[in-house]
């Protein structure tokens, strides 16, 4: 979430709307206080979440099962003890 002054929001609205379309959230401030919040449209966010969940499910199916020892080894890979 990014904070932006109302004057900056007015001057850069097309750029801000593009960022909101990509999923970012903006809080618009005036005199240092939040007055508005720009968030992605709810249905669009839900569709994006559903798409990502489906992609993760497909990735899990392709990756197959991982043994607990292998998972722990990957978790600690690169750690120095």
PDB file with one MODEL, atoms N, CA, C and O in Angstrom:
MODEL        1
ATOM      1  N   UNK A   1       0.842  -1.169   0.000  1.00  0.00           N
ATOM      2  CA  UNK A   1       0.000   0.000   0.000  1.00  0.00           C
ATOM      3  C   UNK A   1       0.891   1.236   0.000  1.00  0.00           C
ATOM      4  O   UNK A   1       1.858   1.324   0.757  1.00  0.00           O
ATOM      5  N   UNK A   2       0.552   2.172  -0.849  1.00  0.00           N
ATOM      6  CA  UNK A   2       1.337   3.388  -0.973  1.00  0.00           C
ATOM      7  C   UNK A   2       0.490   4.590  -0.570  1.00  0.00           C
ATOM      8  O   UNK A   2      -0.711   4.637  -0.837  1.00  0.00           O
ATOM      9  N   UNK A   3       1.123   5.545   0.065  1.00  0.00           N
ATOM     10  CA  UNK A   3       0.452   6.808   0.371  1.00  0.00           C
ATOM     11  C   UNK A   3       0.848   7.831  -0.680  1.00  0.00           C
ATOM     12  O   UNK A   3       1.998   7.879  -1.117  1.00  0.00           O
ATOM     13  N   UNK A   4      -0.120   8.649  -1.081  1.00  0.00           N
ATOM     14  CA  UNK A   4       0.150   9.676  -2.073  1.00  0.00           C
ATOM     15  C   UNK A   4      -0.685  10.910  -1.731  1.00  0.00           C
ATOM     16  O   UNK A   4      -1.848  10.795  -1.343  1.00  0.00           O
ATOM     17  N   UNK A   5      -0.090  12.069  -1.877  1.00  0.00           N
ATOM     18  CA  UNK A   5      -0.805  13.311  -1.616  1.00  0.00           C
ATOM     19  C   UNK A   5      -1.878  13.517  -2.679  1.00  0.00           C
ATOM     20  O   UNK A   5      -1.730  13.085  -3.822  1.00  0.00           O
ATOM     21  N   UNK A   6      -2.962  14.186  -2.285  1.00  0.00           N
ATOM     22  CA  UNK A   6      -4.073  14.425  -3.207  1.00  0.00           C
ATOM     23  C   UNK A   6      -3.607  15.171  -4.456  1.00  0.00           C
ATOM     24  O   UNK A   6      -4.055  14.868  -5.562  1.00  0.00           O
ATOM     25  N   UNK A   7      -2.722  16.131  -4.286  1.00  0.00           N
ATOM     26  CA  UNK A   7      -2.239  16.885  -5.449  1.00  0.00           C
ATOM     27  C   UNK A   7      -1.454  15.994  -6.400  1.00  0.00           C
ATOM     28  O   UNK A   7      -1.567  16.137  -7.618  1.00  0.00           O
ATOM     29  N   UNK A   8      -0.661  15.075  -5.858  1.00  0.00           N
ATOM     30  CA  UNK A   8       0.088  14.137  -6.701  1.00  0.00           C
ATOM     31  C   UNK A   8      -0.855  13.162  -7.383  1.00  0.00           C
ATOM     32  O   UNK A   8      -0.662  12.820  -8.550  1.00  0.00           O
ATOM     33  N   UNK A   9      -1.881  12.709  -6.657  1.00  0.00           N
ATOM     34  CA  UNK A   9      -2.853  11.789  -7.237  1.00  0.00           C
ATOM     35  C   UNK A   9      -3.562  12.439  -8.415  1.00  0.00           C
ATOM     36  O   UNK A   9      -3.795  11.797  -9.440  1.00  0.00           O
ATOM     37  N   UNK A  10      -3.897  13.694  -8.269  1.00  0.00           N
ATOM     38  CA  UNK A  10      -4.577  14.409  -9.344  1.00  0.00           C
ATOM     39  C   UNK A  10      -3.666  14.545 -10.564  1.00  0.00           C
ATOM     40  O   UNK A  10      -4.111  14.400 -11.703  1.00  0.00           O
ATOM     41  N   UNK A  11      -2.402  14.822 -10.314  1.00  0.00           N
ATOM     42  CA  UNK A  11      -1.462  15.025 -11.416  1.00  0.00           C
ATOM     43  C   UNK A  11      -1.089  13.724 -12.129  1.00  0.00           C
ATOM     44  O   UNK A  11      -0.756  13.737 -13.314  1.00  0.00           O
ATOM     45  N   UNK A  12      -1.145  12.610 -11.413  1.00  0.00           N
ATOM     46  CA  UNK A  12      -0.663  11.334 -11.964  1.00  0.00           C
ATOM     47  C   UNK A  12      -1.750  10.262 -11.995  1.00  0.00           C
ATOM     48  O   UNK A  12      -1.439   9.073 -11.920  1.00  0.00           O
ATOM     49  N   UNK A  13      -3.005  10.654 -12.101  1.00  0.00           N
ATOM     50  CA  UNK A  13      -4.097   9.692 -12.025  1.00  0.00           C
ATOM     51  C   UNK A  13      -3.983   8.545 -13.030  1.00  0.00           C
ATOM     52  O   UNK A  13      -4.195   7.400 -12.630  1.00  0.00           O
ATOM     53  N   UNK A  14      -3.665   8.772 -14.300  1.00  0.00           N
ATOM     54  CA  UNK A  14      -3.566   7.624 -15.219  1.00  0.00           C
ATOM     55  C   UNK A  14      -2.534   6.578 -14.762  1.00  0.00           C
ATOM     56  O   UNK A  14      -2.795   5.377 -14.838  1.00  0.00           O
ATOM     57  N   UNK A  15      -1.373   7.032 -14.292  1.00  0.00           N
ATOM     58  CA  UNK A  15      -0.339   6.106 -13.807  1.00  0.00           C
ATOM     59  C   UNK A  15      -0.817   5.354 -12.572  1.00  0.00           C
ATOM     60  O   UNK A  15      -0.567   4.157 -12.432  1.00  0.00           O
ATOM     61  N   UNK A  16      -1.505   6.058 -11.676  1.00  0.00           N
ATOM     62  CA  UNK A  16      -2.008   5.438 -10.448  1.00  0.00           C
ATOM     63  C   UNK A  16      -3.070   4.397 -10.785  1.00  0.00           C
ATOM     64  O   UNK A  16      -3.073   3.308 -10.212  1.00  0.00           O
ATOM     65  N   UNK A  17      -3.967   4.722 -11.708  1.00  0.00           N
ATOM     66  CA  UNK A  17      -5.002   3.761 -12.097  1.00  0.00           C
ATOM     67  C   UNK A  17      -4.402   2.522 -12.738  1.00  0.00           C
ATOM     68  O   UNK A  17      -4.901   1.417 -12.523  1.00  0.00           O
ATOM     69  N   UNK A  18      -3.346   2.680 -13.518  1.00  0.00           N
ATOM     70  CA  UNK A  18      -2.659   1.511 -14.080  1.00  0.00           C
ATOM     71  C   UNK A  18      -2.109   0.624 -12.971  1.00  0.00           C
ATOM     72  O   UNK A  18      -2.209  -0.601 -13.039  1.00  0.00           O
ATOM     73  N   UNK A  19      -1.529   1.247 -11.950  1.00  0.00           N
ATOM     74  CA  UNK A  19      -0.985   0.484 -10.819  1.00  0.00           C
ATOM     75  C   UNK A  19      -2.100  -0.217 -10.050  1.00  0.00           C
ATOM     76  O   UNK A  19      -1.937  -1.365  -9.638  1.00  0.00           O
ATOM     77  N   UNK A  20      -3.224   0.455  -9.852  1.00  0.00           N
ATOM     78  CA  UNK A  20      -4.363  -0.165  -9.167  1.00  0.00           C
ATOM     79  C   UNK A  20      -4.876  -1.344  -9.981  1.00  0.00           C
ATOM     80  O   UNK A  20      -5.243  -2.376  -9.420  1.00  0.00           O
ATOM     81  N   UNK A  21      -4.900  -1.196 -11.279  1.00  0.00           N
ATOM     82  CA  UNK A  21      -5.333  -2.288 -12.164  1.00  0.00           C
ATOM     83  C   UNK A  21      -4.441  -3.512 -11.997  1.00  0.00           C
ATOM     84  O   UNK A  21      -4.901  -4.647 -12.127  1.00  0.00           O
ATOM     85  N   UNK A  22      -3.154  -3.276 -11.708  1.00  0.00           N
ATOM     86  CA  UNK A  22      -2.203  -4.379 -11.484  1.00  0.00           C
ATOM     87  C   UNK A  22      -2.300  -4.947 -10.070  1.00  0.00           C
ATOM     88  O   UNK A  22      -1.607  -5.912  -9.745  1.00  0.00           O
ATOM     89  N   UNK A  23      -3.157  -4.359  -9.219  1.00  0.00           N
ATOM     90  CA  UNK A  23      -3.357  -4.923  -7.888  1.00  0.00           C
ATOM     91  C   UNK A  23      -2.848  -4.076  -6.741  1.00  0.00           C
ATOM     92  O   UNK A  23      -3.002  -4.470  -5.585  1.00  0.00           O
ATOM     93  N   UNK A  24      -2.249  -2.930  -7.012  1.00  0.00           N
ATOM     94  CA  UNK A  24      -1.731  -2.091  -5.938  1.00  0.00           C
ATOM     95  C   UNK A  24      -2.860  -1.288  -5.293  1.00  0.00           C
ATOM     96  O   UNK A  24      -3.904  -1.060  -5.905  1.00  0.00           O
ATOM     97  N   UNK A  25      -2.635  -0.866  -4.057  1.00  0.00           N
ATOM     98  CA  UNK A  25      -3.579  -0.044  -3.314  1.00  0.00           C
ATOM     99  C   UNK A  25      -2.905   1.272  -2.955  1.00  0.00           C
ATOM    100  O   UNK A  25      -1.725   1.300  -2.606  1.00  0.00           O
ATOM    101  N   UNK A  26      -3.654   2.349  -3.040  1.00  0.00           N
ATOM    102  CA  UNK A  26      -3.140   3.677  -2.708  1.00  0.00           C
ATOM    103  C   UNK A  26      -4.033   4.326  -1.667  1.00  0.00           C
ATOM    104  O   UNK A  26      -5.258   4.217  -1.728  1.00  0.00           O
ATOM    105  N   UNK A  27      -3.410   5.003  -0.711  1.00  0.00           N
ATOM    106  CA  UNK A  27      -4.132   5.840   0.233  1.00  0.00           C
ATOM    107  C   UNK A  27      -3.832   7.279  -0.153  1.00  0.00           C
ATOM    108  O   UNK A  27      -2.670   7.681  -0.213  1.00  0.00           O
ATOM    109  N   UNK A  28      -4.874   8.051  -0.415  1.00  0.00           N
ATOM    110  CA  UNK A  28      -4.711   9.451  -0.798  1.00  0.00           C
ATOM    111  C   UNK A  28      -4.839  10.295   0.460  1.00  0.00           C
ATOM    112  O   UNK A  28      -5.790  10.149   1.229  1.00  0.00           O
ATOM    113  N   UNK A  29      -3.870  11.179   0.657  1.00  0.00           N
ATOM    114  CA  UNK A  29      -3.856  12.005   1.862  1.00  0.00           C
ATOM    115  C   UNK A  29      -4.027  13.478   1.508  1.00  0.00           C
ATOM    116  O   UNK A  29      -3.683  13.928   0.415  1.00  0.00           O
ATOM    117  N   UNK A  30      -4.561  14.194   2.459  1.00  0.00           N
ATOM    118  CA  UNK A  30      -4.661  15.648   2.359  1.00  0.00           C
ATOM    119  C   UNK A  30      -4.291  16.197   3.735  1.00  0.00           C
ATOM    120  O   UNK A  30      -4.859  15.788   4.747  1.00  0.00           O
ATOM    121  N   UNK A  31      -3.361  17.102   3.761  1.00  0.00           N
ATOM    122  CA  UNK A  31      -2.860  17.673   5.022  1.00  0.00           C
ATOM    123  C   UNK A  31      -2.373  16.580   5.974  1.00  0.00           C
ATOM    124  O   UNK A  31      -2.534  16.686   7.190  1.00  0.00           O
ATOM    125  N   UNK A  32      -1.778  15.530   5.407  1.00  0.00           N
ATOM    126  CA  UNK A  32      -1.197  14.463   6.205  1.00  0.00           C
ATOM    127  C   UNK A  32      -2.186  13.438   6.730  1.00  0.00           C
ATOM    128  O   UNK A  32      -1.793  12.511   7.439  1.00  0.00           O
ATOM    129  N   UNK A  33      -3.472  13.586   6.393  1.00  0.00           N
ATOM    130  CA  UNK A  33      -4.480  12.623   6.871  1.00  0.00           C
ATOM    131  C   UNK A  33      -5.091  11.874   5.697  1.00  0.00           C
ATOM    132  O   UNK A  33      -5.341  12.450   4.638  1.00  0.00           O
ATOM    133  N   UNK A  34      -5.326  10.593   5.897  1.00  0.00           N
ATOM    134  CA  UNK A  34      -5.933   9.768   4.849  1.00  0.00           C
ATOM    135  C   UNK A  34      -7.354  10.240   4.579  1.00  0.00           C
ATOM    136  O   UNK A  34      -8.144  10.427   5.504  1.00  0.00           O
ATOM    137  N   UNK A  35      -7.670  10.431   3.299  1.00  0.00           N
ATOM    138  CA  UNK A  35      -9.024  10.847   2.924  1.00  0.00           C
ATOM    139  C   UNK A  35      -9.694   9.864   1.969  1.00  0.00           C
ATOM    140  O   UNK A  35     -10.917   9.875   1.828  1.00  0.00           O
ATOM    141  N   UNK A  36      -8.910   9.023   1.317  1.00  0.00           N
ATOM    142  CA  UNK A  36      -9.490   8.066   0.372  1.00  0.00           C
ATOM    143  C   UNK A  36      -8.529   6.909   0.163  1.00  0.00           C
ATOM    144  O   UNK A  36      -7.333   7.008   0.439  1.00  0.00           O
ATOM    145  N   UNK A  37      -9.083   5.816  -0.329  1.00  0.00           N
ATOM    146  CA  UNK A  37      -8.283   4.629  -0.636  1.00  0.00           C
ATOM    147  C   UNK A  37      -8.697   4.134  -2.019  1.00  0.00           C
ATOM    148  O   UNK A  37      -9.884   3.951  -2.289  1.00  0.00           O
ATOM    149  N   UNK A  38      -7.717   3.920  -2.890  1.00  0.00           N
ATOM    150  CA  UNK A  38      -7.965   3.344  -4.211  1.00  0.00           C
ATOM    151  C   UNK A  38      -7.527   1.882  -4.159  1.00  0.00           C
ATOM    152  O   UNK A  38      -6.362   1.580  -3.900  1.00  0.00           O
ATOM    153  N   UNK A  39      -8.465   0.992  -4.406  1.00  0.00           N
ATOM    154  CA  UNK A  39      -8.174  -0.443  -4.383  1.00  0.00           C
ATOM    155  C   UNK A  39      -8.684  -1.071  -5.670  1.00  0.00           C
ATOM    156  O   UNK A  39      -9.608  -0.546  -6.291  1.00  0.00           O
ATOM    157  N   UNK A  40      -8.093  -2.190  -6.078  1.00  0.00           N
ATOM    158  CA  UNK A  40      -8.585  -2.876  -7.275  1.00  0.00           C
ATOM    159  C   UNK A  40     -10.053  -3.283  -7.098  1.00  0.00           C
ATOM    160  O   UNK A  40     -10.504  -3.558  -5.986  1.00  0.00           O
ATOM    161  N   UNK A  41     -10.760  -3.314  -8.176  1.00  0.00           N
ATOM    162  CA  UNK A  41     -12.163  -3.703  -8.164  1.00  0.00           C
ATOM    163  C   UNK A  41     -12.274  -5.130  -7.628  1.00  0.00           C
ATOM    164  O   UNK A  41     -11.496  -5.999  -8.022  1.00  0.00           O
ATOM    165  N   UNK A  42     -13.230  -5.377  -6.738  1.00  0.00           N
ATOM    166  CA  UNK A  42     -13.324  -6.644  -6.000  1.00  0.00           C
ATOM    167  C   UNK A  42     -13.421  -7.862  -6.906  1.00  0.00           C
ATOM    168  O   UNK A  42     -12.709  -8.841  -6.680  1.00  0.00           O
ATOM    169  N   UNK A  43     -14.276  -7.835  -7.924  1.00  0.00           N
ATOM    170  CA  UNK A  43     -14.432  -9.009  -8.786  1.00  0.00           C
ATOM    171  C   UNK A  43     -13.147  -9.317  -9.530  1.00  0.00           C
ATOM    172  O   UNK A  43     -12.799 -10.482  -9.726  1.00  0.00           O
ATOM    173  N   UNK A  44     -12.443  -8.280  -9.943  1.00  0.00           N
ATOM    174  CA  UNK A  44     -11.178  -8.487 -10.641  1.00  0.00           C
ATOM    175  C   UNK A  44     -10.168  -9.148  -9.705  1.00  0.00           C
ATOM    176  O   UNK A  44      -9.446 -10.057 -10.116  1.00  0.00           O
ATOM    177  N   UNK A  45     -10.113  -8.701  -8.460  1.00  0.00           N
ATOM    178  CA  UNK A  45      -9.199  -9.299  -7.492  1.00  0.00           C
ATOM    179  C   UNK A  45      -9.562 -10.753  -7.235  1.00  0.00           C
ATOM    180  O   UNK A  45      -8.683 -11.612  -7.160  1.00  0.00           O
ATOM    181  N   UNK A  46     -10.858 -11.035  -7.098  1.00  0.00           N
ATOM    182  CA  UNK A  46     -11.285 -12.407  -6.865  1.00  0.00           C
ATOM    183  C   UNK A  46     -10.916 -13.296  -8.045  1.00  0.00           C
ATOM    184  O   UNK A  46     -10.483 -14.431  -7.846  1.00  0.00           O
ATOM    185  N   UNK A  47     -11.077 -12.807  -9.250  1.00  0.00           N
ATOM    186  CA  UNK A  47     -10.713 -13.587 -10.441  1.00  0.00           C
ATOM    187  C   UNK A  47      -9.212 -13.856 -10.456  1.00  0.00           C
ATOM    188  O   UNK A  47      -8.783 -14.958 -10.797  1.00  0.00           O
ATOM    189  N   UNK A  48      -8.408 -12.853 -10.088  1.00  0.00           N
ATOM    190  CA  UNK A  48      -6.957 -13.029 -10.043  1.00  0.00           C
ATOM    191  C   UNK A  48      -6.572 -14.048  -8.968  1.00  0.00           C
ATOM    192  O   UNK A  48      -5.707 -14.895  -9.193  1.00  0.00           O
ATOM    193  N   UNK A  49      -7.206 -13.965  -7.814  1.00  0.00           N
ATOM    194  CA  UNK A  49      -6.931 -14.918  -6.735  1.00  0.00           C
ATOM    195  C   UNK A  49      -7.297 -16.327  -7.182  1.00  0.00           C
ATOM    196  O   UNK A  49      -6.529 -17.265  -6.967  1.00  0.00           O
ATOM    197  N   UNK A  50      -8.459 -16.482  -7.801  1.00  0.00           N
ATOM    198  CA  UNK A  50      -8.875 -17.802  -8.295  1.00  0.00           C
ATOM    199  C   UNK A  50      -7.876 -18.344  -9.316  1.00  0.00           C
ATOM    200  O   UNK A  50      -7.556 -19.532  -9.300  1.00  0.00           O
ATOM    201  N   UNK A  51      -7.384 -17.480 -10.200  1.00  0.00           N
ATOM    202  CA  UNK A  51      -6.411 -17.914 -11.212  1.00  0.00           C
ATOM    203  C   UNK A  51      -5.125 -18.389 -10.553  1.00  0.00           C
ATOM    204  O   UNK A  51      -4.577 -19.422 -10.936  1.00  0.00           O
ATOM    205  N   UNK A  52      -4.639 -17.646  -9.568  1.00  0.00           N
ATOM    206  CA  UNK A  52      -3.391 -18.014  -8.892  1.00  0.00           C
ATOM    207  C   UNK A  52      -3.568 -19.319  -8.115  1.00  0.00           C
ATOM    208  O   UNK A  52      -2.670 -20.161  -8.113  1.00  0.00           O
ATOM    209  N   UNK A  53      -4.702 -19.493  -7.463  1.00  0.00           N
ATOM    210  CA  UNK A  53      -4.960 -20.742  -6.737  1.00  0.00           C
ATOM    211  C   UNK A  53      -4.952 -21.922  -7.700  1.00  0.00           C
ATOM    212  O   UNK A  53      -4.384 -22.971  -7.395  1.00  0.00           O
ATOM    213  N   UNK A  54      -5.579 -21.756  -8.858  1.00  0.00           N
ATOM    214  CA  UNK A  54      -5.591 -22.830  -9.857  1.00  0.00           C
ATOM    215  C   UNK A  54      -4.175 -23.136 -10.340  1.00  0.00           C
ATOM    216  O   UNK A  54      -3.815 -24.300 -10.511  1.00  0.00           O
ATOM    217  N   UNK A  55      -3.370 -22.093 -10.560  1.00  0.00           N
ATOM    218  CA  UNK A  55      -1.984 -22.299 -10.989  1.00  0.00           C
ATOM    219  C   UNK A  55      -1.182 -23.029  -9.916  1.00  0.00           C
ATOM    220  O   UNK A  55      -0.379 -23.905 -10.236  1.00  0.00           O
ATOM    221  N   UNK A  56      -1.387 -22.682  -8.662  1.00  0.00           N
ATOM    222  CA  UNK A  56      -0.682 -23.379  -7.575  1.00  0.00           C
ATOM    223  C   UNK A  56      -1.096 -24.839  -7.497  1.00  0.00           C
ATOM    224  O   UNK A  56      -0.261 -25.713  -7.263  1.00  0.00           O
ATOM    225  N   UNK A  57      -2.384 -25.106  -7.692  1.00  0.00           N
ATOM    226  CA  UNK A  57      -2.856 -26.489  -7.693  1.00  0.00           C
ATOM    227  C   UNK A  57      -2.215 -27.296  -8.807  1.00  0.00           C
ATOM    228  O   UNK A  57      -1.816 -28.443  -8.604  1.00  0.00           O
ATOM    229  N   UNK A  58      -2.118 -26.691  -9.989  1.00  0.00           N
ATOM    230  CA  UNK A  58      -1.472 -27.377 -11.116  1.00  0.00           C
ATOM    231  C   UNK A  58       0.006 -27.618 -10.830  1.00  0.00           C
ATOM    232  O   UNK A  58       0.530 -28.685 -11.149  1.00  0.00           O
ATOM    233  N   UNK A  59       0.670 -26.658 -10.243  1.00  0.00           N
ATOM    234  CA  UNK A  59       2.076 -26.812  -9.877  1.00  0.00           C
ATOM    235  C   UNK A  59       2.252 -27.956  -8.888  1.00  0.00           C
ATOM    236  O   UNK A  59       3.186 -28.748  -9.013  1.00  0.00           O
ATOM    237  N   UNK A  60       1.363 -28.046  -7.908  1.00  0.00           N
ATOM    238  CA  UNK A  60       1.446 -29.149  -6.928  1.00  0.00           C
ATOM    239  C   UNK A  60       1.262 -30.499  -7.611  1.00  0.00           C
ATOM    240  O   UNK A  60       1.951 -31.467  -7.289  1.00  0.00           O
ATOM    241  N   UNK A  61       0.325 -30.556  -8.559  1.00  0.00           N
ATOM    242  CA  UNK A  61       0.095 -31.833  -9.263  1.00  0.00           C
ATOM    243  C   UNK A  61       1.324 -32.238 -10.083  1.00  0.00           C
ATOM    244  O   UNK A  61       1.694 -33.412 -10.120  1.00  0.00           O
ATOM    245  N   UNK A  62       1.954 -31.252 -10.741  1.00  0.00           N
ATOM    246  CA  UNK A  62       3.130 -31.555 -11.564  1.00  0.00           C
ATOM    247  C   UNK A  62       4.349 -31.901 -10.712  1.00  0.00           C
ATOM    248  O   UNK A  62       5.150 -32.753 -11.094  1.00  0.00           O
ATOM    249  N   UNK A  63       4.492 -31.253  -9.572  1.00  0.00           N
ATOM    250  CA  UNK A  63       5.669 -31.459  -8.730  1.00  0.00           C
ATOM    251  C   UNK A  63       5.630 -32.799  -8.012  1.00  0.00           C
ATOM    252  O   UNK A  63       6.680 -33.349  -7.679  1.00  0.00           O
ATOM    253  N   UNK A  64       4.453 -33.328  -7.771  1.00  0.00           N
ATOM    254  CA  UNK A  64       4.344 -34.587  -7.058  1.00  0.00           C
ATOM    255  C   UNK A  64       4.620 -34.408  -5.577  1.00  0.00           C
ATOM    256  O   UNK A  64       4.742 -33.289  -5.079  1.00  0.00           O
ATOM    257  N   UNK A  65       4.716 -35.519  -4.892  1.00  0.00           N
ATOM    258  CA  UNK A  65       4.920 -35.492  -3.442  1.00  0.00           C
ATOM    259  C   UNK A  65       6.396 -35.296  -3.116  1.00  0.00           C
ATOM    260  O   UNK A  65       7.280 -35.764  -3.834  1.00  0.00           O
ATOM    261  N   UNK A  66       6.629 -34.605  -2.036  1.00  0.00           N
ATOM    262  CA  UNK A  66       7.988 -34.368  -1.570  1.00  0.00           C
ATOM    263  C   UNK A  66       8.123 -35.003  -0.195  1.00  0.00           C
ATOM    264  O   UNK A  66       7.287 -34.790   0.683  1.00  0.00           O
ATOM    265  N   UNK A  67       9.178 -35.782  -0.016  1.00  0.00           N
ATOM    266  CA  UNK A  67       9.431 -36.427   1.275  1.00  0.00           C
ATOM    267  C   UNK A  67       9.742 -35.358   2.315  1.00  0.00           C
ATOM    268  O   UNK A  67      10.374 -34.352   1.990  1.00  0.00           O
ATOM    269  N   UNK A  68       9.309 -35.555   3.566  1.00  0.00           N
ATOM    270  CA  UNK A  68       9.585 -34.572   4.620  1.00  0.00           C
ATOM    271  C   UNK A  68      11.069 -34.233   4.755  1.00  0.00           C
ATOM    272  O   UNK A  68      11.421 -33.072   4.962  1.00  0.00           O
ATOM    273  N   UNK A  69      11.932 -35.228   4.640  1.00  0.00           N
ATOM    274  CA  UNK A  69      13.369 -34.970   4.760  1.00  0.00           C
ATOM    275  C   UNK A  69      13.860 -34.064   3.640  1.00  0.00           C
ATOM    276  O   UNK A  69      14.696 -33.189   3.862  1.00  0.00           O
ATOM    277  N   UNK A  70      13.336 -34.278   2.434  1.00  0.00           N
ATOM    278  CA  UNK A  70      13.715 -33.445   1.298  1.00  0.00           C
ATOM    279  C   UNK A  70      13.221 -32.007   1.485  1.00  0.00           C
ATOM    280  O   UNK A  70      13.924 -31.052   1.154  1.00  0.00           O
ATOM    281  N   UNK A  71      12.016 -31.866   2.013  1.00  0.00           N
ATOM    282  CA  UNK A  71      11.459 -30.550   2.280  1.00  0.00           C
ATOM    283  C   UNK A  71      12.290 -29.809   3.323  1.00  0.00           C
ATOM    284  O   UNK A  71      12.590 -28.627   3.151  1.00  0.00           O
ATOM    285  N   UNK A  72      12.663 -30.492   4.398  1.00  0.00           N
ATOM    286  CA  UNK A  72      13.487 -29.872   5.437  1.00  0.00           C
ATOM    287  C   UNK A  72      14.869 -29.513   4.904  1.00  0.00           C
ATOM    288  O   UNK A  72      15.421 -28.472   5.260  1.00  0.00           O
ATOM    289  N   UNK A  73      15.424 -30.361   4.059  1.00  0.00           N
ATOM    290  CA  UNK A  73      16.744 -30.073   3.486  1.00  0.00           C
ATOM    291  C   UNK A  73      16.675 -28.814   2.614  1.00  0.00           C
ATOM    292  O   UNK A  73      17.580 -27.981   2.650  1.00  0.00           O
ATOM    293  N   UNK A  74      15.612 -28.683   1.842  1.00  0.00           N
ATOM    294  CA  UNK A  74      15.456 -27.501   0.996  1.00  0.00           C
ATOM    295  C   UNK A  74      15.248 -26.250   1.844  1.00  0.00           C
ATOM    296  O   UNK A  74      15.727 -25.166   1.509  1.00  0.00           O
ATOM    297  N   UNK A  75      14.531 -26.422   2.935  1.00  0.00           N
ATOM    298  CA  UNK A  75      14.269 -25.292   3.836  1.00  0.00           C
ATOM    299  C   UNK A  75      15.561 -24.765   4.429  1.00  0.00           C
ATOM    300  O   UNK A  75      15.715 -23.556   4.601  1.00  0.00           O
ATOM    301  N   UNK A  76      16.484 -25.649   4.742  1.00  0.00           N
ATOM    302  CA  UNK A  76      17.728 -25.261   5.396  1.00  0.00           C
ATOM    303  C   UNK A  76      18.890 -25.097   4.421  1.00  0.00           C
ATOM    304  O   UNK A  76      20.015 -24.827   4.842  1.00  0.00           O
ATOM    305  N   UNK A  77      18.631 -25.255   3.129  1.00  0.00           N
ATOM    306  CA  UNK A  77      19.711 -25.111   2.151  1.00  0.00           C
ATOM    307  C   UNK A  77      20.296 -23.712   2.230  1.00  0.00           C
ATOM    308  O   UNK A  77      19.569 -22.719   2.221  1.00  0.00           O
ATOM    309  N   UNK A  78      21.595 -23.649   2.305  1.00  0.00           N
ATOM    310  CA  UNK A  78      22.271 -22.351   2.353  1.00  0.00           C
ATOM    311  C   UNK A  78      22.449 -21.790   3.743  1.00  0.00           C
ATOM    312  O   UNK A  78      23.149 -20.795   3.930  1.00  0.00           O
ATOM    313  N   UNK A  79      21.826 -22.416   4.717  1.00  0.00           N
ATOM    314  CA  UNK A  79      22.012 -21.945   6.103  1.00  0.00           C
ATOM    315  C   UNK A  79      23.377 -22.365   6.614  1.00  0.00           C
ATOM    316  O   UNK A  79      23.867 -23.450   6.301  1.00  0.00           O
ATOM    317  N   UNK A  80      23.972 -21.508   7.389  1.00  0.00           N
ATOM    318  CA  UNK A  80      25.240 -21.842   8.023  1.00  0.00           C
ATOM    319  C   UNK A  80      25.002 -22.001   9.512  1.00  0.00           C
ATOM    320  O   UNK A  80      24.406 -21.131  10.148  1.00  0.00           O
ATOM    321  N   UNK A  81      25.455 -23.087  10.055  1.00  0.00           N
ATOM    322  CA  UNK A  81      25.231 -23.359  11.479  1.00  0.00           C
ATOM    323  C   UNK A  81      26.489 -23.170  12.255  1.00  0.00           C
ATOM    324  O   UNK A  81      26.497 -23.353  13.472  1.00  0.00           O
TER     325      UNK A  81
ENDMDL
END
